[in-house]
Amino acid sequence: MVSFEMNDRKKIGLGLTGFGIFFSFLGIIFFFDKGLLAMGNILFLSGVTLTIGLKSTMQFFMKPQNFKGTISFGIGFFLVVIGWPIFGMILETYGFIVLFSGFWPTLAVFLQKIPILGWFIQQPYVRSFFDRYRGRRVPV
């Protein structure tokens, strides 16, 4: 059973995940610096593992429908570590999109709750994009 309480392990995991995203962003900004990208990958994976637990992480990455994303993310991580950061990040981005594609509708609903961004998402052209992507209206 999943626990929704915020204990110290989950707080540290969320912090590591945030730093992982930050270091990956810095690695891309600094012309695909392989050290920053590798650090970001390690922090992101360890943060996700601490946040949801080792068993849940393994179950998520080993689902048969997630194999394509897991393999491309893993190969991309390996390419970043051995010194091919551009190709590695392309593969990792593809794997990330495939792995977390089920979370996009939840993310869209969350983004609508943010004051200025929510107003922007409610505009007709942006709203039609979300409707086409999801196949139905986004709840308000």
Disulfide bonds with the S-S distance in Angstrom:
none
